[in-house]
Amino acid sequence: MSIINIIFKKITDKIVGTEITTVYHPNNKPFPKKITLEQQNIFNSGNIISDNELLNVNSMTEQQIQEFLTSKNSFLSTYKIEDKLISYWIKKYTDENGINPQILITNMQKEQGLISQKTLPTKQRRLDYGLGVGAYDDHDDHKWKGFDKQILGSVIVCKKKYDSSLKFKYPLQYIVGEKKSIKIENAATRMLYFYTPWIGDSPQIICKIKYNPPFGNYLFYLIYSKWFKK
């Protein structure tokens, strides 16, 4: 069975991104370090990205992805899988699954801070589960271990959960990780809450660990807005 078939067979609603940004980001602080009042006021937990943004596969070329990683001095700018740069795999898998490469790049930063990481991580798990696929609160699913599987698995989760979200009528009331109901306005935002169930704009205790904002989808919004919003 191919890795793609395995992924489609094994993905369930339980797959979410693990929130460990306060552990792994530089200086033990989440990214970005400064949050402007404008960013706080604009954030809408029910409309984080539009469907068009999620599906914009032409937002970046492979060369532009490579230039972006280089501009961030990321170790990923020279990291290779099967003798090909990460920029190649980002573009390949996002094109094949119809997902905006900027979404994948944002998830790489949100989950493990890999874009701003300048040197190869000393903890292998940061690569093995670098996009949170198969990383549960209480255990890791070893079928997803490996950065190559993480990249492919992430874009397939995004596309699969987006497609399944299209059957609903919006706006839609939805219970998030904070155990409160929010009004979700589109399928792309509903997909984000499958990937990471937390809003992340207020302190939370998750698995006996205190997380201070920003994390979760609020952190996704801040990264995406800073890097890719015009």
Number of C-alpha atoms within 10 A of each C-alpha: 5 6 13 13 9 13 18 13 9 12 16 14 9 12 21 23 28 22 22 18 24 20 14 18 21 14 9 10 15 21 22 12 11 8 11 9 8 8 13 12 8 9 15 16 20 19 18 23 22 13 16 11 14 23 20 17 20 15 15 15 15 18 12 13 21 20 14 18 20 16 11 14 16 19 17 21 20 14 13 14 11 7 7 11 16 23 24 16 17 23 24 14 19 26 17 12 17 17 25 23 27 23 22 22 22 23 27 22 22 33 26 27 24 25 21 19 18 14 11 14 14 8 9 12 13 19 20 19 26 28 32 30 28 25 22 15 13 6 8 14 12 11 13 23 19 16 19 19 19 21 25 24 24 27 25 22 24 23 20 16 22 23 13 12 18 15 9 11 11 13 14 15 13 14 14 15 15 15 10 10 12 15 16 22 20 22 25 25 22 26 23 23 23 21 25 23 22 24 25 22 18 13 13 17 10 12 8 7 9 11 20 16 19 25 27 26 23 22 24 25 23 24 19 20 16 11 12 11 9 5
